[in-house]
Amino acid sequence: MELAGQWAWRFLVVAAAITVCVYVVAALSEIVIPVLVALLVCALVAPPMQFLQRLRWPKWLALAVSLIGVLVIIGGLALLVTVQIRSGLPELEARSVTRYNDFRVFLRTGPFHLSDTALDADLANAETTARKYGSVIFSGALSAGATAGRIGAGALIALFSTIFMLIDGSGVWGWIVRLFPRRARAALDGAGHAGWHTLSAFVRVQILVAAADAVGVGLVAFVLGLPMAVPLAVLVFLASFVPVIGAIITGALAVLVALAFVGPWQALIMLAGVLAVHLLEAHVLQPLVMGSAVRVHPLAVVLSVAGGSIVAGIPGALFAVPAVAVIHVMISYIASGTWRGAPRARHTRIPDGLTP
């Protein structure tokens, strides 16, 4: 009982500390989320910036070219998806109506033998449900419109945080390390280096995995003759940065587009292709590419994404896996005790990966 009591009060103290941290993060989410986005962008921009600096480019010029290049690529992909979808939307609507009418004919003449009266009754019930929850949807739309200003402010915070961390990341990290007692600085500094390398590896792996998923799904869509193969591939690439959820949503969208444009058998082929691409990614590509850089079990990925989405919605699903990977590496480093022999001068350096 004495041992159980000691474990119990320690557990309660740790749980209380975690609860306070979660509450503070939730209260400051409009600041925390842009800073986390800035960290991911820094991990993405750091390698090309390092490369340009090794070519003896000035630091400010390497930063500007790398950051603007990343923003141009992301903006170009988003613009491509928007233009392609807008151009193909009328045809998609027309084909969707045709498929719906064919489906009604199948329900009426097929093995179900449903009458038009029963179908109309089901549609009426669906319309009643939509009207019932229409106020909720409308209020959600108003809420989304009201938060447009917050999104803009968050984007500015993320941009400025990215620039300052790329310019003076070492100074920021040194200031953070010096906030802790001297005896804890070695462990914190080494854990920060390990966590940064893990985050950088995670971002690089996610880019490669997302590109592989996009190419695979895009090729299947192209072979099936879908006119929206390119925007589907780009959507798969962008959504792959949200593990599990992004793959499910884009896969379902690809199947629905195939069903509307080419038919049910082609939709089944599209479904098989999507499943094959993601199975190849999960069982071959991720273990081969990640190696020992990012050790996160697939079960931990699923549970962390589910928990993050429940706690914080889409941002929680986006940051869940890198957060789990970084926290795991940092705790493992501190627990290993290898930091005890670290040189004293290292305790004020940040693992920003921006210096040669």
C-alpha positions as a Markdown table, in Angstrom:
| # | Residue | x | y | z |
|---|---|---|---|---|
| 1 | Met | 0.0 | 0.0 | 0.0 |
| 2 | Glu | 2.8 | 2.4 | 0.8 |
| 3 | Leu | 4.4 | 1.7 | -2.6 |
| 4 | Ala | 1.0 | 2.1 | -4.4 |
| 5 | Gly | 0.5 | 5.4 | -2.5 |
| 6 | Gln | 3.8 | 6.7 | -3.6 |
| 7 | Trp | 3.1 | 5.8 | -7.3 |
| 8 | Ala | -0.5 | 7.3 | -6.9 |
| 9 | Trp | 0.5 | 10.7 | -5.7 |
| 10 | Arg | 3.3 | 11.0 | -8.3 |
| 11 | Phe | 0.9 | 10.0 | -11.0 |
| 12 | Leu | -1.6 | 12.6 | -9.8 |
| 13 | Val | 1.0 | 15.3 | -9.8 |
| 14 | Val | 2.2 | 14.4 | -13.3 |
| 15 | Ala | -1.5 | 14.2 | -14.5 |
| 16 | Ala | -2.2 | 17.6 | -13.0 |
| 17 | Ala | 0.9 | 19.1 | -14.7 |
| 18 | Ile | -0.1 | 17.7 | -18.0 |
| 19 | Thr | -3.7 | 19.0 | -17.5 |
| 20 | Val | -2.4 | 22.5 | -16.8 |
| 21 | Cys | -0.2 | 22.4 | -19.9 |
| 22 | Val | -3.1 | 21.2 | -22.1 |
| 23 | Tyr | -5.3 | 23.9 | -20.7 |
| 24 | Val | -2.7 | 26.6 | -21.4 |
| 25 | Val | -2.1 | 25.3 | -24.9 |
| 26 | Ala | -5.9 | 25.3 | -25.6 |
| 27 | Ala | -6.3 | 28.8 | -24.2 |
| 28 | Leu | -3.4 | 30.1 | -26.3 |
| 29 | Ser | -4.2 | 27.9 | -29.4 |
| 30 | Glu | -4.3 | 30.9 | -31.7 |
| 31 | Ile | -0.6 | 31.5 | -30.9 |
| 32 | Val | 0.5 | 27.9 | -30.3 |
| 33 | Ile | -0.8 | 26.5 | -33.6 |
| 34 | Pro | 0.9 | 29.1 | -35.8 |
| 35 | Val | 4.2 | 28.5 | -33.9 |
| 36 | Leu | 3.9 | 24.8 | -34.5 |
| 37 | Val | 3.2 | 25.4 | -38.2 |
| 38 | Ala | 6.3 | 27.6 | -38.2 |
| 39 | Leu | 8.4 | 24.7 | -36.8 |
| 40 | Leu | 7.2 | 22.4 | -39.5 |
| 41 | Val | 7.9 | 25.0 | -42.2 |
| 42 | Cys | 11.4 | 25.6 | -40.7 |
| 43 | Ala | 12.1 | 21.8 | -40.9 |
| 44 | Leu | 11.0 | 22.0 | -44.5 |
| 45 | Val | 12.9 | 25.1 | -45.5 |
| 46 | Ala | 16.1 | 24.3 | -43.5 |
| 47 | Pro | 17.7 | 21.8 | -46.0 |
| 48 | Pro | 17.5 | 24.0 | -49.1 |
| 49 | Met | 18.7 | 27.0 | -47.0 |
| 50 | Gln | 21.6 | 25.0 | -45.8 |
| 51 | Phe | 22.5 | 23.9 | -49.3 |
| 52 | Leu | 22.5 | 27.5 | -50.6 |
| 53 | Gln | 24.6 | 28.6 | -47.6 |
| 54 | Arg | 27.2 | 25.9 | -48.5 |
| 55 | Leu | 27.3 | 27.5 | -51.9 |
| 56 | Arg | 28.4 | 30.7 | -50.1 |
| 57 | Trp | 25.1 | 32.5 | -50.6 |
| 58 | Pro | 24.4 | 35.2 | -48.0 |
| 59 | Lys | 22.2 | 33.9 | -45.2 |
| 60 | Trp | 19.4 | 36.4 | -45.9 |
| 61 | Leu | 19.4 | 35.6 | -49.6 |
| 62 | Ala | 19.3 | 31.8 | -48.9 |
| 63 | Leu | 16.5 | 32.3 | -46.4 |
| 64 | Ala | 14.4 | 34.5 | -48.8 |
| 65 | Val | 14.9 | 32.2 | -51.8 |
| 66 | Ser | 14.1 | 29.0 | -49.8 |
| 67 | Leu | 11.1 | 30.4 | -48.0 |
| 68 | Ile | 9.6 | 32.1 | -51.1 |
| 69 | Gly | 10.2 | 29.0 | -53.2 |
| 70 | Val | 8.3 | 26.8 | -50.7 |
| 71 | Leu | 5.4 | 29.3 | -50.5 |
| 72 | Val | 5.3 | 29.5 | -54.3 |
| 73 | Ile | 5.2 | 25.7 | -54.7 |
| 74 | Ile | 2.4 | 25.3 | -52.1 |
| 75 | Gly | 0.4 | 28.2 | -53.6 |
| 76 | Gly | 0.9 | 26.9 | -57.1 |
| 77 | Leu | -0.5 | 23.5 | -56.1 |
| 78 | Ala | -3.5 | 25.0 | -54.4 |
| 79 | Leu | -4.1 | 27.2 | -57.4 |
| 80 | Leu | -3.9 | 24.2 | -59.7 |
| 81 | Val | -6.4 | 22.3 | -57.7 |
| 82 | Thr | -8.8 | 25.2 | -57.6 |
| 83 | Val | -8.6 | 25.9 | -61.3 |
| 84 | Gln | -9.0 | 22.2 | -62.3 |
| 85 | Ile | -11.9 | 21.6 | -60.0 |
| 86 | Arg | -13.7 | 24.7 | -61.1 |
| 87 | Ser | -13.3 | 23.8 | -64.8 |
| 88 | Gly | -14.5 | 20.2 | -64.2 |
| 89 | Leu | -17.2 | 20.9 | -61.7 |
| 90 | Pro | -20.1 | 21.4 | -64.3 |
| 91 | Glu | -19.3 | 18.0 | -65.9 |
| 92 | Leu | -19.1 | 16.4 | -62.5 |
| 93 | Glu | -22.5 | 17.7 | -61.5 |
| 94 | Ala | -24.1 | 16.5 | -64.8 |
| 95 | Arg | -22.5 | 13.1 | -64.5 |
| 96 | Ser | -23.5 | 12.8 | -60.8 |
| 97 | Val | -27.1 | 13.5 | -61.8 |
| 98 | Thr | -27.0 | 10.8 | -64.5 |
| 99 | Arg | -25.5 | 8.3 | -62.0 |
| 100 | Tyr | -28.2 | 9.2 | -59.5 |
| 101 | Asn | -30.9 | 8.6 | -62.0 |
| 102 | Asp | -29.3 | 5.3 | -63.0 |
| 103 | Phe | -29.2 | 4.3 | -59.4 |
| 104 | Arg | -32.9 | 5.0 | -58.9 |
| 105 | Val | -33.7 | 2.9 | -62.0 |
| 106 | Phe | -31.6 | 0.1 | -60.5 |
| 107 | Leu | -33.4 | 0.3 | -57.2 |
| 108 | Arg | -36.8 | 0.3 | -59.0 |
| 109 | Thr | -36.1 | -2.5 | -61.5 |
| 110 | Gly | -33.4 | -4.5 | -59.7 |
| 111 | Pro | -33.7 | -7.1 | -56.9 |
| 112 | Phe | -34.9 | -4.4 | -54.4 |
| 113 | His | -38.0 | -3.5 | -56.4 |
| 114 | Leu | -38.4 | -0.2 | -54.5 |
| 115 | Ser | -41.3 | 2.0 | -55.7 |
| 116 | Asp | -40.9 | 5.7 | -56.6 |
| 117 | Thr | -43.2 | 6.4 | -53.6 |
| 118 | Ala | -40.8 | 4.8 | -51.2 |
| 119 | Leu | -37.8 | 6.6 | -52.8 |
| 120 | Asp | -39.6 | 9.9 | -52.6 |
| 121 | Ala | -40.4 | 9.3 | -48.9 |
| 122 | Asp | -36.8 | 8.6 | -48.1 |
| 123 | Leu | -35.8 | 11.8 | -50.0 |
| 124 | Ala | -38.4 | 13.7 | -48.0 |
| 125 | Asn | -37.0 | 12.4 | -44.7 |
| 126 | Ala | -33.5 | 13.4 | -45.8 |
| 127 | Glu | -34.7 | 16.9 | -46.7 |
| 128 | Thr | -36.4 | 17.2 | -43.3 |
| 129 | Thr | -33.2 | 16.2 | -41.5 |
| 130 | Ala | -31.2 | 18.7 | -43.6 |
| 131 | Arg | -33.7 | 21.4 | -42.6 |
| 132 | Lys | -33.6 | 20.4 | -39.0 |
| 133 | Tyr | -29.8 | 20.8 | -38.8 |
| 134 | Gly | -29.7 | 23.7 | -41.3 |
| 135 | Ser | -29.4 | 26.2 | -38.5 |
| 136 | Val | -26.4 | 24.4 | -37.1 |
| 137 | Ile | -24.7 | 24.3 | -40.5 |
| 138 | Phe | -25.6 | 28.0 | -41.0 |
| 139 | Ser | -24.2 | 29.0 | -37.6 |
| 140 | Gly | -21.1 | 27.0 | -38.4 |
| 141 | Ala | -20.7 | 28.9 | -41.7 |
| 142 | Leu | -21.1 | 32.2 | -39.8 |
| 143 | Ser | -18.5 | 31.0 | -37.3 |
| 144 | Ala | -16.1 | 30.2 | -40.1 |
| 145 | Gly | -16.6 | 33.6 | -41.6 |
| 146 | Ala | -16.0 | 35.2 | -38.2 |
| 147 | Thr | -12.7 | 33.4 | -37.8 |
| 148 | Ala | -11.3 | 34.6 | -41.1 |
| 149 | Gly | -9.6 | 37.5 | -39.4 |
| 150 | Arg | -8.1 | 35.1 | -36.8 |
| 151 | Ile | -6.8 | 32.8 | -39.6 |
| 152 | Gly | -5.1 | 35.8 | -41.2 |
| 153 | Ala | -3.5 | 36.8 | -37.9 |
| 154 | Gly | -2.4 | 33.2 | -37.3 |
| 155 | Ala | -0.8 | 33.2 | -40.8 |
| 156 | Leu | 1.1 | 36.4 | -40.0 |
| 157 | Ile | 2.3 | 34.9 | -36.7 |
| 158 | Ala | 3.4 | 31.7 | -38.4 |
| 159 | Leu | 5.3 | 33.7 | -41.1 |
| 160 | Phe | 7.1 | 36.0 | -38.7 |
| 161 | Ser | 7.9 | 33.0 | -36.3 |
| 162 | Thr | 9.4 | 31.1 | -39.3 |
| 163 | Ile | 11.5 | 34.1 | -40.4 |
| 164 | Phe | 12.9 | 34.8 | -36.9 |
| 165 | Met | 13.5 | 31.1 | -36.1 |
| 166 | Leu | 15.4 | 30.7 | -39.4 |
| 167 | Ile | 17.4 | 33.9 | -38.8 |
| 168 | Asp | 18.2 | 33.5 | -35.1 |
| 169 | Gly | 17.1 | 30.0 | -34.0 |
| 170 | Ser | 20.3 | 29.5 | -32.0 |
| 171 | Gly | 19.6 | 32.6 | -30.0 |
| 172 | Val | 16.0 | 31.6 | -29.3 |
| 173 | Trp | 17.0 | 28.1 | -28.2 |
| 174 | Gly | 19.8 | 29.4 | -26.1 |
| 175 | Trp | 17.4 | 31.7 | -24.3 |
| 176 | Ile | 15.0 | 28.8 | -23.7 |
| 177 | Val | 17.7 | 26.5 | -22.3 |
| 178 | Arg | 19.0 | 29.3 | -19.9 |
| 179 | Leu | 15.6 | 29.5 | -18.3 |
| 180 | Phe | 16.2 | 26.1 | -16.7 |
| 181 | Pro | 18.5 | 25.2 | -13.9 |
| 182 | Arg | 22.2 | 24.7 | -14.8 |
| 183 | Arg | 22.1 | 21.0 | -14.0 |
| 184 | Ala | 19.1 | 20.4 | -16.4 |
| 185 | Arg | 20.5 | 22.3 | -19.3 |
| 186 | Ala | 22.7 | 19.5 | -20.7 |
| 187 | Ala | 19.7 | 17.1 | -20.8 |
| 188 | Leu | 17.4 | 19.7 | -22.3 |
| 189 | Asp | 19.8 | 20.8 | -24.9 |
| 190 | Gly | 20.6 | 17.2 | -26.0 |
| 191 | Ala | 17.0 | 16.3 | -26.0 |
| 192 | Gly | 16.2 | 19.3 | -28.1 |
| 193 | His | 18.8 | 18.3 | -30.7 |
| 194 | Ala | 17.4 | 14.8 | -30.8 |
| 195 | Gly | 13.9 | 16.1 | -31.1 |
| 196 | Trp | 14.8 | 18.5 | -33.9 |
| 197 | His | 16.5 | 15.8 | -36.0 |
| 198 | Thr | 13.5 | 13.6 | -35.5 |
| 199 | Leu | 11.1 | 16.4 | -36.6 |
| 200 | Ser | 13.3 | 17.1 | -39.7 |
| 201 | Ala | 13.4 | 13.4 | -40.6 |
| 202 | Phe | 9.6 | 13.2 | -40.2 |
| 203 | Val | 9.0 | 16.2 | -42.5 |
| 204 | Arg | 11.3 | 14.8 | -45.2 |
| 205 | Val | 9.7 | 11.3 | -44.9 |
| 206 | Gln | 6.2 | 12.8 | -45.1 |
| 207 | Ile | 7.1 | 14.7 | -48.3 |
| 208 | Leu | 8.4 | 11.5 | -49.9 |
| 209 | Val | 5.4 | 9.4 | -48.8 |
| 210 | Ala | 2.9 | 12.1 | -49.9 |
| 211 | Ala | 4.6 | 12.3 | -53.3 |
| 212 | Ala | 4.5 | 8.5 | -53.7 |
| 213 | Asp | 0.8 | 8.4 | -52.7 |
| 214 | Ala | 0.0 | 11.2 | -55.1 |
| 215 | Val | 1.8 | 9.5 | -58.0 |
| 216 | Gly | 0.1 | 6.2 | -57.3 |
| 217 | Val | -3.4 | 7.5 | -57.0 |
| 218 | Gly | -2.9 | 9.9 | -59.9 |
| 219 | Leu | -1.7 | 7.0 | -62.2 |
| 220 | Val | -4.7 | 4.9 | -61.3 |
| 221 | Ala | -7.0 | 7.8 | -62.0 |
| 222 | Phe | -5.2 | 8.5 | -65.3 |
| 223 | Val | -5.4 | 4.9 | -66.5 |
| 224 | Leu | -9.2 | 4.9 | -65.7 |
| 225 | Gly | -9.6 | 8.0 | -67.8 |
| 226 | Leu | -10.6 | 10.4 | -65.1 |
| 227 | Pro | -10.4 | 14.0 | -66.4 |
| 228 | Met | -9.6 | 15.2 | -62.8 |
| 229 | Ala | -6.6 | 13.0 | -62.3 |
| 230 | Val | -4.2 | 15.9 | -61.7 |
| 231 | Pro | -6.2 | 17.7 | -59.0 |
| 232 | Leu | -6.9 | 14.3 | -57.3 |
| 233 | Ala | -3.2 | 13.6 | -57.2 |
| 234 | Val | -2.5 | 17.1 | -55.7 |
| 235 | Leu | -5.2 | 16.7 | -53.1 |
| 236 | Val | -3.8 | 13.3 | -52.1 |
| 237 | Phe | -0.3 | 14.9 | -51.8 |
| 238 | Leu | -1.6 | 17.7 | -49.5 |
| 239 | Ala | -3.9 | 15.5 | -47.5 |
| 240 | Ser | -1.1 | 13.0 | -46.8 |
| 241 | Phe | 0.4 | 15.3 | -44.3 |
| 242 | Val | -2.6 | 14.4 | -42.0 |
| 243 | Pro | -1.9 | 10.7 | -41.3 |
| 244 | Val | -4.8 | 8.2 | -41.7 |
| 245 | Ile | -7.6 | 10.8 | -41.9 |
| 246 | Gly | -6.2 | 12.5 | -45.0 |
| 247 | Ala | -5.8 | 9.1 | -46.8 |
| 248 | Ile | -9.3 | 8.1 | -46.0 |
| 249 | Ile | -10.9 | 11.4 | -47.1 |
| 250 | Thr | -9.0 | 11.6 | -50.4 |
| 251 | Gly | -9.4 | 7.9 | -51.2 |
| 252 | Ala | -13.2 | 8.2 | -50.7 |
| 253 | Leu | -13.2 | 11.3 | -52.9 |
| 254 | Ala | -11.3 | 9.5 | -55.7 |
| 255 | Val | -13.7 | 6.6 | -55.6 |
| 256 | Leu | -16.7 | 8.9 | -55.8 |
| 257 | Val | -15.2 | 10.8 | -58.7 |
| 258 | Ala | -14.6 | 7.5 | -60.5 |
| 259 | Leu | -18.1 | 6.4 | -59.8 |
| 260 | Ala | -19.5 | 9.6 | -61.2 |
| 261 | Phe | -17.4 | 9.8 | -64.3 |
| 262 | Val | -16.8 | 6.3 | -65.5 |
| 263 | Gly | -19.0 | 3.9 | -63.6 |
| 264 | Pro | -19.3 | 1.4 | -60.7 |
| 265 | Trp | -16.8 | -1.2 | -61.9 |
| 266 | Gln | -14.1 | 1.5 | -62.5 |
| 267 | Ala | -14.9 | 2.9 | -59.0 |
| 268 | Leu | -14.2 | -0.6 | -57.6 |
| 269 | Ile | -10.9 | -0.6 | -59.5 |
| 270 | Met | -10.1 | 2.9 | -58.1 |
| 271 | Leu | -10.9 | 1.6 | -54.6 |
| 272 | Ala | -8.5 | -1.3 | -55.1 |
| 273 | Gly | -5.8 | 1.0 | -56.5 |
| 274 | Val | -6.1 | 3.4 | -53.5 |
| 275 | Leu | -5.9 | 0.5 | -51.1 |
| 276 | Ala | -2.9 | -1.0 | -52.9 |
| 277 | Val | -1.1 | 2.4 | -52.8 |
| 278 | His | -1.7 | 2.9 | -49.1 |
| 279 | Leu | -0.8 | -0.7 | -48.2 |
| 280 | Leu | 2.4 | -0.3 | -50.2 |
| 281 | Glu | 3.1 | 2.9 | -48.3 |
| 282 | Ala | 2.4 | 1.4 | -44.9 |
| 283 | His | 4.3 | -1.9 | -45.3 |
| 284 | Val | 7.1 | -1.1 | -47.6 |
| 285 | Leu | 7.8 | 2.6 | -48.1 |
| 286 | Gln | 7.4 | 3.9 | -44.5 |
| 287 | Pro | 9.5 | 1.2 | -42.9 |
| 288 | Leu | 12.2 | 1.5 | -45.6 |
| 289 | Val | 12.4 | 5.3 | -45.6 |
| 290 | Met | 11.9 | 6.1 | -42.0 |
| 291 | Gly | 14.3 | 3.4 | -40.7 |
| 292 | Ser | 15.5 | 4.4 | -37.2 |
| 293 | Ala | 14.9 | 8.1 | -37.7 |
| 294 | Val | 11.3 | 8.2 | -36.7 |
| 295 | Arg | 10.2 | 5.2 | -34.6 |
| 296 | Val | 6.5 | 5.4 | -34.3 |
| 297 | His | 4.5 | 2.2 | -34.2 |
| 298 | Pro | 1.5 | 2.1 | -36.6 |
| 299 | Leu | -0.9 | 1.6 | -33.7 |
| 300 | Ala | 0.6 | 4.7 | -32.0 |
| 301 | Val | 0.0 | 6.6 | -35.2 |
| 302 | Val | -3.7 | 5.6 | -35.3 |
| 303 | Leu | -4.3 | 6.3 | -31.7 |
| 304 | Ser | -2.4 | 9.6 | -31.6 |
| 305 | Val | -4.3 | 10.9 | -34.7 |
| 306 | Ala | -7.6 | 9.8 | -33.2 |
| 307 | Gly | -6.8 | 11.4 | -29.9 |
| 308 | Gly | -5.4 | 14.6 | -31.5 |
| 309 | Ser | -8.5 | 15.0 | -33.6 |
| 310 | Ile | -10.8 | 14.5 | -30.6 |
| 311 | Val | -8.9 | 17.0 | -28.5 |
| 312 | Ala | -8.0 | 19.7 | -31.1 |
| 313 | Gly | -9.8 | 18.8 | -34.4 |
| 314 | Ile | -7.8 | 19.1 | -37.6 |
| 315 | Pro | -4.8 | 20.8 | -36.0 |
| 316 | Gly | -4.6 | 18.0 | -33.5 |
| 317 | Ala | -4.6 | 15.3 | -36.2 |
| 318 | Leu | -1.9 | 17.2 | -38.1 |
| 319 | Phe | 0.5 | 17.6 | -35.2 |
| 320 | Ala | -0.3 | 14.4 | -33.3 |
| 321 | Val | 2.3 | 12.1 | -35.0 |
| 322 | Pro | 5.3 | 14.5 | -35.1 |
| 323 | Ala | 4.5 | 15.5 | -31.5 |
| 324 | Val | 4.5 | 11.9 | -30.3 |
| 325 | Ala | 7.7 | 11.1 | -32.3 |
| 326 | Val | 9.5 | 14.2 | -30.9 |
| 327 | Ile | 8.4 | 13.6 | -27.3 |
| 328 | His | 9.3 | 9.9 | -27.5 |
| 329 | Val | 12.8 | 10.7 | -28.7 |
| 330 | Met | 13.4 | 13.5 | -26.2 |
| 331 | Ile | 12.3 | 11.3 | -23.2 |
| 332 | Ser | 14.4 | 8.4 | -24.5 |
| 333 | Tyr | 17.4 | 10.7 | -24.7 |
| 334 | Ile | 17.0 | 12.1 | -21.2 |
| 335 | Ala | 16.4 | 8.6 | -19.8 |
| 336 | Ser | 19.5 | 7.2 | -21.5 |
| 337 | Gly | 21.8 | 9.5 | -19.5 |
| 338 | Thr | 24.2 | 10.1 | -22.5 |
| 339 | Trp | 23.9 | 13.8 | -22.0 |
| 340 | Arg | 26.0 | 13.6 | -18.8 |
| 341 | Gly | 29.2 | 13.7 | -20.7 |
| 342 | Ala | 28.1 | 16.4 | -23.2 |
| 343 | Pro | 30.5 | 19.4 | -23.5 |
| 344 | Arg | 29.4 | 22.4 | -21.6 |
| 345 | Ala | 29.5 | 24.8 | -24.7 |
| 346 | Arg | 26.8 | 22.8 | -26.4 |
| 347 | His | 24.1 | 23.7 | -23.8 |
| 348 | Thr | 23.3 | 27.0 | -25.5 |
| 349 | Arg | 22.9 | 25.9 | -29.1 |
| 350 | Ile | 19.6 | 25.3 | -30.8 |
| 351 | Pro | 19.1 | 22.2 | -33.0 |
| 352 | Asp | 17.8 | 24.4 | -35.8 |
| 353 | Gly | 19.9 | 22.7 | -38.5 |
| 354 | Leu | 20.6 | 26.1 | -40.1 |
| 355 | Thr | 24.3 | 26.4 | -39.4 |
| 356 | Pro | 26.8 | 24.3 | -41.2 |
